[in-house]
Amino acid sequence: MNDKILRKPLNGSRSTETVYSNSDLSAITGLSIDLSRDPRRIFFCDYGTGRTFYKDVNQNITMAHELTDYMNDPDINDDEERKYRKYRDISYFSGALYWTREGSHKGIAVMTNYDQSSPSFNIKESSQFTPRDPYQLVIINVDP
C-alpha cells in the first residue's frame, strides 16, 4: 500500500478512490494539498526512493510530474549527499514547497516556481533539529 495515494469522501460512504499509483515507489511519507486550485493539486515525496512529485487529482492515476531533478542545492558539494535525498515531509504554502531534510545537511528545503521551467531550490540548514532528524513540517497562517 506504500505505492498508492488513496482518498475517501467525507460523506459517510465506505468507498475509496485511488488518486495515484506507482509500483516504483516504496514509502510515501509526505503529502500536501493545494486547496486553492480547482482541480486540487497534491504534492508528495517518497522517502524510500528520494523522489518528489506533484499532480492534479483529476489526472490519470499513473500521471505525475517529478520534481526530483530540480532538487539540487549548489551549496552541497558531496555527490553522495546530493544523490541520497533525505526528504521526509512536504508542505505547500503560498506558492512554495517546503520539505524537512535529515542527514548531515538537516533543515528545511524550499522550492519556488516549481511548475516553471527553472524552479529555484535551496536548503536552509538548521542546528535546531540536533540531535534528532526532522520528521514533520506544519505551516500555519494565523491571521491576527
Rosetta constraint file for C-alpha pairs under 8 A:
AtomPair CA 2 CA 25 HARMONIC 7.03 0.50
AtomPair CA 2 CA 26 HARMONIC 5.37 0.50
AtomPair CA 2 CA 27 HARMONIC 5.16 0.50
AtomPair CA 2 CA 28 HARMONIC 5.96 0.50
AtomPair CA 3 CA 21 HARMONIC 5.88 0.50
AtomPair CA 3 CA 22 HARMONIC 5.43 0.50
AtomPair CA 3 CA 23 HARMONIC 5.44 0.50
AtomPair CA 3 CA 24 HARMONIC 7.13 0.50
AtomPair CA 3 CA 25 HARMONIC 4.98 0.50
AtomPair CA 3 CA 26 HARMONIC 5.59 0.50
AtomPair CA 3 CA 27 HARMONIC 6.96 0.50
AtomPair CA 3 CA 28 HARMONIC 7.02 0.50
AtomPair CA 4 CA 18 HARMONIC 6.97 0.50
AtomPair CA 4 CA 19 HARMONIC 7.56 0.50
AtomPair CA 4 CA 20 HARMONIC 5.49 0.50
AtomPair CA 4 CA 21 HARMONIC 4.39 0.50
AtomPair CA 4 CA 22 HARMONIC 6.46 0.50
AtomPair CA 4 CA 23 HARMONIC 7.99 0.50
AtomPair CA 5 CA 18 HARMONIC 6.03 0.50
AtomPair CA 5 CA 19 HARMONIC 5.53 0.50
AtomPair CA 5 CA 20 HARMONIC 5.07 0.50
AtomPair CA 5 CA 21 HARMONIC 6.54 0.50
AtomPair CA 6 CA 16 HARMONIC 6.56 0.50
AtomPair CA 6 CA 17 HARMONIC 5.55 0.50
AtomPair CA 6 CA 18 HARMONIC 4.46 0.50
AtomPair CA 6 CA 19 HARMONIC 5.46 0.50
AtomPair CA 6 CA 20 HARMONIC 7.12 0.50
AtomPair CA 7 CA 16 HARMONIC 5.77 0.50
AtomPair CA 7 CA 17 HARMONIC 5.31 0.50
AtomPair CA 7 CA 18 HARMONIC 6.46 0.50
AtomPair CA 7 CA 19 HARMONIC 6.71 0.50
AtomPair CA 8 CA 14 HARMONIC 7.53 0.50
AtomPair CA 8 CA 15 HARMONIC 6.29 0.50
AtomPair CA 8 CA 16 HARMONIC 4.73 0.50
AtomPair CA 8 CA 17 HARMONIC 6.31 0.50
AtomPair CA 9 CA 13 HARMONIC 6.93 0.50
AtomPair CA 9 CA 15 HARMONIC 7.26 0.50
AtomPair CA 9 CA 16 HARMONIC 7.35 0.50
AtomPair CA 18 CA 61 HARMONIC 6.82 0.50
AtomPair CA 19 CA 57 HARMONIC 6.07 0.50
AtomPair CA 19 CA 58 HARMONIC 7.93 0.50
AtomPair CA 19 CA 61 HARMONIC 5.35 0.50
AtomPair CA 20 CA 60 HARMONIC 7.80 0.50
AtomPair CA 20 CA 61 HARMONIC 4.31 0.50
AtomPair CA 20 CA 62 HARMONIC 5.76 0.50
AtomPair CA 20 CA 63 HARMONIC 7.46 0.50
AtomPair CA 20 CA 64 HARMONIC 8.00 0.50
AtomPair CA 21 CA 61 HARMONIC 5.78 0.50
AtomPair CA 21 CA 62 HARMONIC 5.48 0.50
AtomPair CA 22 CA 62 HARMONIC 6.32 0.50
AtomPair CA 25 CA 46 HARMONIC 6.39 0.50
AtomPair CA 25 CA 48 HARMONIC 7.11 0.50
AtomPair CA 25 CA 49 HARMONIC 6.53 0.50
AtomPair CA 26 CA 46 HARMONIC 6.75 0.50
AtomPair CA 26 CA 47 HARMONIC 7.67 0.50
AtomPair CA 26 CA 48 HARMONIC 5.40 0.50
AtomPair CA 26 CA 49 HARMONIC 6.89 0.50
AtomPair CA 27 CA 46 HARMONIC 5.19 0.50
AtomPair CA 27 CA 47 HARMONIC 5.48 0.50
AtomPair CA 27 CA 48 HARMONIC 5.07 0.50
AtomPair CA 27 CA 49 HARMONIC 7.71 0.50
AtomPair CA 28 CA 44 HARMONIC 6.97 0.50
AtomPair CA 28 CA 45 HARMONIC 5.72 0.50
AtomPair CA 28 CA 46 HARMONIC 4.15 0.50
AtomPair CA 28 CA 47 HARMONIC 6.13 0.50
AtomPair CA 28 CA 48 HARMONIC 7.54 0.50
AtomPair CA 29 CA 44 HARMONIC 7.61 0.50
AtomPair CA 29 CA 45 HARMONIC 6.23 0.50
AtomPair CA 29 CA 46 HARMONIC 5.89 0.50
AtomPair CA 29 CA 47 HARMONIC 6.01 0.50
AtomPair CA 29 CA 88 HARMONIC 5.82 0.50
AtomPair CA 29 CA 89 HARMONIC 6.04 0.50
AtomPair CA 30 CA 43 HARMONIC 7.92 0.50
AtomPair CA 30 CA 44 HARMONIC 5.20 0.50
AtomPair CA 30 CA 45 HARMONIC 5.19 0.50
AtomPair CA 30 CA 46 HARMONIC 7.13 0.50
AtomPair CA 30 CA 88 HARMONIC 6.12 0.50
AtomPair CA 30 CA 89 HARMONIC 4.05 0.50
AtomPair CA 30 CA 90 HARMONIC 5.07 0.50
AtomPair CA 30 CA 91 HARMONIC 7.88 0.50
AtomPair CA 31 CA 42 HARMONIC 6.97 0.50
AtomPair CA 31 CA 43 HARMONIC 5.63 0.50
AtomPair CA 31 CA 44 HARMONIC 4.40 0.50
AtomPair CA 31 CA 45 HARMONIC 6.86 0.50
AtomPair CA 31 CA 89 HARMONIC 6.99 0.50
AtomPair CA 31 CA 90 HARMONIC 5.96 0.50
AtomPair CA 31 CA 91 HARMONIC 7.12 0.50
AtomPair CA 32 CA 42 HARMONIC 5.67 0.50
AtomPair CA 32 CA 43 HARMONIC 5.15 0.50
AtomPair CA 32 CA 44 HARMONIC 6.45 0.50
AtomPair CA 32 CA 90 HARMONIC 6.25 0.50
AtomPair CA 32 CA 91 HARMONIC 5.20 0.50
AtomPair CA 32 CA 92 HARMONIC 5.99 0.50
AtomPair CA 33 CA 40 HARMONIC 6.89 0.50
AtomPair CA 33 CA 41 HARMONIC 5.75 0.50
AtomPair CA 33 CA 42 HARMONIC 4.47 0.50
AtomPair CA 33 CA 43 HARMONIC 6.28 0.50
AtomPair CA 33 CA 91 HARMONIC 7.90 0.50
AtomPair CA 33 CA 92 HARMONIC 6.80 0.50
AtomPair CA 34 CA 40 HARMONIC 5.96 0.50
AtomPair CA 34 CA 41 HARMONIC 5.23 0.50
AtomPair CA 34 CA 42 HARMONIC 6.32 0.50
AtomPair CA 34 CA 92 HARMONIC 6.57 0.50
AtomPair CA 34 CA 93 HARMONIC 7.89 0.50
AtomPair CA 35 CA 40 HARMONIC 5.73 0.50
AtomPair CA 35 CA 41 HARMONIC 7.30 0.50
AtomPair CA 36 CA 40 HARMONIC 7.25 0.50
AtomPair CA 37 CA 41 HARMONIC 6.62 0.50
AtomPair CA 39 CA 56 HARMONIC 6.20 0.50
AtomPair CA 39 CA 57 HARMONIC 6.51 0.50
AtomPair CA 39 CA 58 HARMONIC 6.55 0.50
AtomPair CA 40 CA 56 HARMONIC 5.79 0.50
AtomPair CA 40 CA 57 HARMONIC 5.85 0.50
AtomPair CA 40 CA 58 HARMONIC 7.94 0.50
AtomPair CA 41 CA 54 HARMONIC 6.92 0.50
AtomPair CA 41 CA 55 HARMONIC 5.56 0.50
AtomPair CA 41 CA 56 HARMONIC 4.25 0.50
AtomPair CA 41 CA 57 HARMONIC 5.95 0.50
AtomPair CA 42 CA 54 HARMONIC 5.54 0.50
AtomPair CA 42 CA 55 HARMONIC 5.55 0.50
AtomPair CA 42 CA 56 HARMONIC 6.28 0.50
AtomPair CA 42 CA 57 HARMONIC 6.88 0.50
AtomPair CA 43 CA 52 HARMONIC 7.53 0.50
AtomPair CA 43 CA 53 HARMONIC 5.79 0.50
AtomPair CA 43 CA 54 HARMONIC 4.29 0.50
AtomPair CA 43 CA 55 HARMONIC 6.72 0.50
AtomPair CA 43 CA 90 HARMONIC 7.25 0.50
AtomPair CA 43 CA 91 HARMONIC 7.75 0.50
AtomPair CA 43 CA 92 HARMONIC 7.54 0.50
AtomPair CA 44 CA 52 HARMONIC 5.79 0.50
AtomPair CA 44 CA 53 HARMONIC 5.50 0.50
AtomPair CA 44 CA 54 HARMONIC 6.34 0.50
AtomPair CA 44 CA 90 HARMONIC 6.53 0.50
AtomPair CA 45 CA 50 HARMONIC 7.12 0.50
AtomPair CA 45 CA 51 HARMONIC 5.73 0.50
AtomPair CA 45 CA 52 HARMONIC 4.19 0.50
AtomPair CA 45 CA 53 HARMONIC 6.32 0.50
AtomPair CA 45 CA 87 HARMONIC 7.24 0.50
AtomPair CA 45 CA 88 HARMONIC 7.15 0.50
AtomPair CA 45 CA 89 HARMONIC 6.94 0.50
AtomPair CA 45 CA 90 HARMONIC 6.83 0.50
AtomPair CA 46 CA 50 HARMONIC 5.59 0.50
AtomPair CA 46 CA 51 HARMONIC 5.36 0.50
AtomPair CA 46 CA 52 HARMONIC 6.31 0.50
AtomPair CA 46 CA 87 HARMONIC 7.97 0.50
AtomPair CA 46 CA 88 HARMONIC 7.65 0.50
AtomPair CA 47 CA 51 HARMONIC 7.16 0.50
AtomPair CA 47 CA 86 HARMONIC 6.74 0.50
AtomPair CA 47 CA 87 HARMONIC 6.17 0.50
AtomPair CA 47 CA 88 HARMONIC 5.72 0.50
AtomPair CA 50 CA 68 HARMONIC 7.69 0.50
AtomPair CA 50 CA 84 HARMONIC 6.71 0.50
AtomPair CA 50 CA 85 HARMONIC 4.98 0.50
AtomPair CA 50 CA 86 HARMONIC 6.33 0.50
AtomPair CA 50 CA 87 HARMONIC 6.67 0.50
AtomPair CA 51 CA 66 HARMONIC 7.37 0.50
AtomPair CA 51 CA 67 HARMONIC 7.46 0.50
AtomPair CA 51 CA 68 HARMONIC 5.33 0.50
AtomPair CA 51 CA 85 HARMONIC 7.77 0.50
AtomPair CA 52 CA 66 HARMONIC 5.86 0.50
AtomPair CA 52 CA 67 HARMONIC 5.45 0.50
AtomPair CA 52 CA 68 HARMONIC 5.41 0.50
AtomPair CA 53 CA 64 HARMONIC 6.17 0.50
AtomPair CA 53 CA 65 HARMONIC 5.37 0.50
AtomPair CA 53 CA 66 HARMONIC 4.33 0.50
AtomPair CA 53 CA 67 HARMONIC 5.54 0.50
AtomPair CA 53 CA 68 HARMONIC 7.46 0.50
AtomPair CA 54 CA 64 HARMONIC 5.73 0.50
AtomPair CA 54 CA 65 HARMONIC 5.34 0.50
AtomPair CA 54 CA 66 HARMONIC 6.64 0.50
AtomPair CA 54 CA 67 HARMONIC 7.62 0.50
AtomPair CA 55 CA 59 HARMONIC 7.17 0.50
AtomPair CA 55 CA 63 HARMONIC 7.11 0.50
AtomPair CA 55 CA 64 HARMONIC 4.79 0.50
AtomPair CA 55 CA 65 HARMONIC 6.14 0.50
AtomPair CA 56 CA 64 HARMONIC 7.89 0.50
AtomPair CA 59 CA 63 HARMONIC 6.32 0.50
AtomPair CA 67 CA 71 HARMONIC 6.84 0.50
AtomPair CA 67 CA 114 HARMONIC 7.49 0.50
AtomPair CA 70 CA 119 HARMONIC 6.85 0.50
AtomPair CA 70 CA 120 HARMONIC 7.91 0.50
AtomPair CA 70 CA 121 HARMONIC 7.06 0.50
AtomPair CA 71 CA 121 HARMONIC 5.98 0.50
AtomPair CA 71 CA 122 HARMONIC 7.75 0.50
AtomPair CA 72 CA 76 HARMONIC 7.96 0.50
AtomPair CA 72 CA 82 HARMONIC 6.65 0.50
AtomPair CA 72 CA 121 HARMONIC 6.83 0.50
AtomPair CA 72 CA 122 HARMONIC 7.38 0.50
AtomPair CA 73 CA 82 HARMONIC 7.91 0.50
AtomPair CA 73 CA 121 HARMONIC 6.33 0.50
AtomPair CA 73 CA 122 HARMONIC 5.04 0.50
AtomPair CA 73 CA 123 HARMONIC 6.43 0.50
AtomPair CA 74 CA 122 HARMONIC 7.76 0.50
AtomPair CA 76 CA 81 HARMONIC 7.49 0.50
AtomPair CA 76 CA 82 HARMONIC 6.86 0.50
AtomPair CA 77 CA 81 HARMONIC 7.97 0.50
AtomPair CA 77 CA 82 HARMONIC 7.67 0.50
AtomPair CA 78 CA 82 HARMONIC 6.28 0.50
AtomPair CA 79 CA 83 HARMONIC 6.02 0.50
AtomPair CA 80 CA 84 HARMONIC 6.16 0.50
AtomPair CA 81 CA 85 HARMONIC 7.02 0.50
AtomPair CA 86 CA 101 HARMONIC 5.49 0.50
AtomPair CA 86 CA 102 HARMONIC 5.47 0.50
AtomPair CA 86 CA 103 HARMONIC 6.68 0.50
AtomPair CA 87 CA 99 HARMONIC 6.16 0.50
AtomPair CA 87 CA 100 HARMONIC 5.65 0.50
AtomPair CA 87 CA 101 HARMONIC 4.60 0.50
AtomPair CA 87 CA 102 HARMONIC 6.60 0.50
AtomPair CA 88 CA 99 HARMONIC 6.99 0.50
AtomPair CA 88 CA 100 HARMONIC 5.72 0.50
AtomPair CA 88 CA 101 HARMONIC 6.38 0.50
AtomPair CA 88 CA 102 HARMONIC 7.59 0.50
AtomPair CA 88 CA 134 HARMONIC 7.79 0.50
AtomPair CA 88 CA 135 HARMONIC 5.89 0.50
AtomPair CA 88 CA 136 HARMONIC 7.24 0.50
AtomPair CA 89 CA 99 HARMONIC 5.41 0.50
AtomPair CA 89 CA 100 HARMONIC 5.41 0.50
AtomPair CA 89 CA 135 HARMONIC 6.43 0.50
AtomPair CA 89 CA 136 HARMONIC 5.51 0.50
AtomPair CA 89 CA 137 HARMONIC 6.31 0.50
AtomPair CA 90 CA 97 HARMONIC 6.92 0.50
AtomPair CA 90 CA 98 HARMONIC 5.53 0.50
AtomPair CA 90 CA 99 HARMONIC 4.39 0.50
AtomPair CA 90 CA 100 HARMONIC 6.75 0.50
AtomPair CA 90 CA 137 HARMONIC 6.90 0.50
AtomPair CA 91 CA 97 HARMONIC 5.77 0.50
AtomPair CA 91 CA 98 HARMONIC 5.12 0.50
AtomPair CA 91 CA 99 HARMONIC 6.44 0.50
AtomPair CA 91 CA 137 HARMONIC 6.72 0.50
AtomPair CA 91 CA 138 HARMONIC 7.13 0.50
AtomPair CA 91 CA 139 HARMONIC 7.32 0.50
AtomPair CA 92 CA 96 HARMONIC 5.81 0.50
AtomPair CA 92 CA 97 HARMONIC 4.64 0.50
AtomPair CA 92 CA 98 HARMONIC 6.33 0.50
AtomPair CA 93 CA 97 HARMONIC 6.50 0.50
AtomPair CA 93 CA 98 HARMONIC 7.81 0.50
AtomPair CA 93 CA 139 HARMONIC 7.30 0.50
AtomPair CA 95 CA 112 HARMONIC 6.87 0.50
AtomPair CA 95 CA 113 HARMONIC 7.54 0.50
AtomPair CA 96 CA 110 HARMONIC 6.95 0.50
AtomPair CA 96 CA 111 HARMONIC 5.74 0.50
AtomPair CA 96 CA 112 HARMONIC 4.77 0.50
AtomPair CA 96 CA 113 HARMONIC 7.14 0.50
AtomPair CA 96 CA 114 HARMONIC 7.43 0.50
AtomPair CA 97 CA 110 HARMONIC 5.69 0.50
AtomPair CA 97 CA 111 HARMONIC 5.12 0.50
AtomPair CA 97 CA 112 HARMONIC 6.55 0.50
AtomPair CA 97 CA 114 HARMONIC 7.63 0.50
AtomPair CA 98 CA 108 HARMONIC 6.48 0.50
AtomPair CA 98 CA 109 HARMONIC 5.52 0.50
AtomPair CA 98 CA 110 HARMONIC 4.69 0.50
AtomPair CA 98 CA 111 HARMONIC 6.61 0.50
AtomPair CA 99 CA 108 HARMONIC 5.54 0.50
AtomPair CA 99 CA 109 HARMONIC 4.98 0.50
AtomPair CA 99 CA 110 HARMONIC 6.63 0.50
AtomPair CA 99 CA 137 HARMONIC 7.24 0.50
AtomPair CA 100 CA 106 HARMONIC 7.74 0.50
AtomPair CA 100 CA 107 HARMONIC 6.07 0.50
AtomPair CA 100 CA 108 HARMONIC 4.88 0.50
AtomPair CA 100 CA 109 HARMONIC 6.40 0.50
AtomPair CA 100 CA 134 HARMONIC 5.86 0.50
AtomPair CA 100 CA 135 HARMONIC 6.50 0.50
AtomPair CA 100 CA 136 HARMONIC 6.68 0.50
AtomPair CA 100 CA 137 HARMONIC 6.41 0.50
AtomPair CA 101 CA 105 HARMONIC 7.22 0.50
AtomPair CA 101 CA 106 HARMONIC 5.19 0.50
AtomPair CA 101 CA 107 HARMONIC 5.28 0.50
AtomPair CA 101 CA 108 HARMONIC 5.89 0.50
AtomPair CA 101 CA 109 HARMONIC 6.63 0.50
AtomPair CA 101 CA 133 HARMONIC 7.64 0.50
AtomPair CA 101 CA 134 HARMONIC 6.63 0.50
AtomPair CA 102 CA 106 HARMONIC 4.52 0.50
AtomPair CA 102 CA 107 HARMONIC 6.80 0.50
AtomPair CA 102 CA 133 HARMONIC 5.11 0.50
AtomPair CA 102 CA 134 HARMONIC 6.15 0.50
AtomPair CA 103 CA 133 HARMONIC 7.09 0.50
AtomPair CA 105 CA 125 HARMONIC 6.01 0.50
AtomPair CA 106 CA 125 HARMONIC 5.51 0.50
AtomPair CA 106 CA 126 HARMONIC 6.17 0.50
AtomPair CA 106 CA 127 HARMONIC 7.41 0.50
AtomPair CA 106 CA 129 HARMONIC 7.12 0.50
AtomPair CA 106 CA 133 HARMONIC 6.91 0.50
AtomPair CA 106 CA 134 HARMONIC 7.50 0.50
AtomPair CA 107 CA 123 HARMONIC 6.62 0.50
AtomPair CA 107 CA 124 HARMONIC 5.54 0.50
AtomPair CA 107 CA 125 HARMONIC 4.25 0.50
AtomPair CA 107 CA 126 HARMONIC 4.94 0.50
AtomPair CA 107 CA 127 HARMONIC 7.71 0.50
AtomPair CA 107 CA 129 HARMONIC 7.37 0.50
AtomPair CA 107 CA 134 HARMONIC 7.43 0.50
AtomPair CA 108 CA 123 HARMONIC 5.77 0.50
AtomPair CA 108 CA 124 HARMONIC 5.22 0.50
AtomPair CA 108 CA 125 HARMONIC 6.50 0.50
AtomPair CA 108 CA 126 HARMONIC 7.71 0.50
AtomPair CA 109 CA 121 HARMONIC 7.19 0.50
AtomPair CA 109 CA 122 HARMONIC 5.68 0.50
AtomPair CA 109 CA 123 HARMONIC 4.13 0.50
AtomPair CA 109 CA 124 HARMONIC 5.97 0.50
AtomPair CA 110 CA 120 HARMONIC 7.97 0.50
AtomPair CA 110 CA 121 HARMONIC 5.65 0.50
AtomPair CA 110 CA 122 HARMONIC 5.55 0.50
AtomPair CA 110 CA 123 HARMONIC 6.22 0.50
AtomPair CA 110 CA 124 HARMONIC 7.59 0.50
AtomPair CA 111 CA 119 HARMONIC 6.66 0.50
AtomPair CA 111 CA 120 HARMONIC 5.35 0.50
AtomPair CA 111 CA 121 HARMONIC 4.40 0.50
AtomPair CA 111 CA 122 HARMONIC 6.73 0.50
AtomPair CA 112 CA 119 HARMONIC 5.85 0.50
AtomPair CA 112 CA 120 HARMONIC 5.23 0.50
AtomPair CA 112 CA 121 HARMONIC 6.76 0.50
AtomPair CA 113 CA 118 HARMONIC 7.12 0.50
AtomPair CA 113 CA 119 HARMONIC 4.70 0.50
AtomPair CA 113 CA 120 HARMONIC 6.40 0.50
AtomPair CA 114 CA 118 HARMONIC 7.77 0.50
AtomPair CA 114 CA 119 HARMONIC 4.94 0.50
AtomPair CA 114 CA 120 HARMONIC 7.38 0.50
AtomPair CA 115 CA 119 HARMONIC 7.12 0.50
AtomPair CA 129 CA 133 HARMONIC 5.90 0.50
AtomPair CA 129 CA 134 HARMONIC 6.12 0.50
